């Protein structure tokens, strides 16, 4: 019931934004290591159509340009971080009185490392599991996002397609890197990671650098 409610909320976002596809692309990444052949073929076709350009200057980038952190864009009463924790983790426990919104604990099968992480909400433990933007916000800023409307940037920052619950230290290691400079250490997940990055870039018309495209093509050829 909780999942159906969440998916229904995402459908509302689709109507509000007009971009479509959010609810269809919202599955977490830790449960499937490798995309099927059709998904890989689709990613290759989309990658071939992406514009190839150099990075624009990072001038003017600020997290606030993408709206408040973890806004409740689907209006389901829960912020985006908790929505993604619920989607990607198992055995969740919730804070009472929050209508199963605030996640207190759960188990994450981290797609980036393959580790099983026991999540506990708290000042010293919450960051053990972080929500990664597959296409980092600052990277997107340098590849087209600075020309977007504030509404589109907010949607991008909260789109489940571009979000994944992952190991906190690895998310920090990745920082704002693109595929040319960082890939998940768990090689079994790299196909799914790149295919999903391509989906995000195609959806929002984010361009790629030549080095980034080469790295993506190399991974997809091996899938």
N, C-alpha and C positions, 0 to 999 in steps of 0.2 A: 504494500500500500504506500509506503514511504517513497519507493522508487517511482511508482506511478504518479504520485503527487509532484515529485521533482520534475519528471519529464513533462508533465502538463504545464508546469511553470515555465519551462524552457520554451514550450510551444508559444506561450504568451509573449515571450521576448521576441520570437520570430515575427509575430504579428506587429509588435510595437516597432521593431527596427526595420522590417522590410527586407532584411538580408537573407533570411531563411536558413534552414539547415542545422540550427543549433541542436535541436532535440535529436536529430538523426546522427549527430557526430559526437555524442556526449559520453560514450563509454570510456571507462578508465583504461590506462595502458598497462597496468601490472598484471592483468589477468590473461593476456594473450601476448606471447613473445614474438610471433611472426605473422605478418599480414598474409592473406591468401594471394594467389597469383594475379587475380583480377585487380586487387588493390594495388599491387606493385606495378602492374601494367598501367593502371590509371595514374599513379604517381609519376611514372616516367613521361606520360603524355603531358601532364600538367607542368612538370618541370621544364619540358622542352618549350613550353609557351611562355614561361616567366621571362620578364624583361631582365636583361643583364646590364648592370651599371656599377660604377664605383660607389663607395659610401659617400653620402653627403656629410657635411660637418655635423658634429654633435651639438653645435651651438643651439642654445635654447631648450635643450632637453631637461625635463623635470618630471618626476613621477606624477605630480599633480596634473600634468597635461593629459593624463589618461583617466582622470576622475579620481574620486576617493578610493583608497585601497579597499578592495573586496566589498564593493557596493552590492546591494540586493537588487540586481538588475531584473531578475525574473519575478520579483515581488511575491516571493513565497514565504517571506518572513525570516529567511536565513541569509546571512551574508555568503558571498561566493566561496570564501575559504572553507566554511563549514559544509557547504554543498559538495565541494570537491572531496573533502575528507570522507564524507558519507558515501560518495560514489566509489571511491578508490579503495577504501579500507574494508575490513571484515570485523565482525564481532564488536561493533561499536556500542559504547555506552554513552548516554546523553545526560546533560544537566537537567534535573527535574524542573518542570514548569516552563520549558522552552519549546514544547511541542516537537521533540526530537530534532532540535536545531543545533544546539551547542554540543559538539563532540568532546567528551571527557577522556575517552580512551578507545583504543582499537588496535587492530593488527594490519600493518601494511606489508605486502609483498613487493618490495621496491623494484620497479622495472629497470632502474639504472644499474644497480649493483647485484640484484638477485637475493639480497639479504631480506630476512624477515625482521621487521622493526615493531616493537611494542610501543605504541604511542600513548603518552600520558600528558594530558593538558596541565600546564603549570609554568611558572616563571622560568624554571631552569630546564624544562623538558619539552615544551611545545615546539621549539625550533628543531627538534630531532627529525620531525617530518615537516617539510615545507612544500608550498605549492609553486611549482615551476611554470613559468611561461615558456613553452617550447620555442617560440620566437620571442626572445627577450624584448622588453619594451624599448630600451635604448637602441637596440639593434634595428627594430622596426622604425624607430624615429629617423634613423640614418638611411632608411631604404623606403621612404615614402610617407611615413605616418605624420611627419611634421606638416604635411599639406592637407591632412584630413580635418574633418570637423571634430569638435569636441565630443559629439555623440558617437561618432564612429570609433574614436580612440577609446572611449569608455567601454563600448561593446567589445572591442578587441581585447582589452585588458581583462574582461570578465567572461569571455567566450569559453565554455567547457572544452571546445575542440583544441584550444591553445593552452589548456591547463592540465597539470598532472601532479598528484601527490607523490613526492619522492624523498629520498634520503637527504636530510638537511645539509650535511657537509658537502655532498656532491653537488647540490644546487648552488652552494656558495662557490665551489670550484669552477663550475660552469660560468657563473656570473652572466655577462652579456655576450658570451661567445656565440658565433654561428657554427655551422657544420664544418667549416674549414679549419677551425681551431679547437673544437671540443666535440667529442662523441661519448655516449655512455660507455663506461668501462665494460659492461656486460655486452659482449658482442652479439649475443642472441637477440638483443632488443634493438639493435641498430637499424634493421630494416623497418620496423614499425615506427621508430623514432623519426627517421628521415621521411617516410611516407606521410606521416602526420604533419611534419613541418611543411612539406610541399602542399598538403591540403590547406593549411592555414594561409600560406603565402598566396596560393591561387585564389582563395576566397576573398582575401583583402587586397589583392594586387600589390603585394610587397615584392620588391625586386630582389634579385640575388647578385652577388659579385661573381666574377668568373671563377675565383678560387672556391667559393662556396658551391657553385653549380658543379664544378669538377668533383668535389668531395661527395656531393649528393649522388651524382651519376655513378661514381665508383661503388658506393654502398648498394645502390639499387641494382646494379649489374650482378652483384653477388647474392641477391635474394632468391 
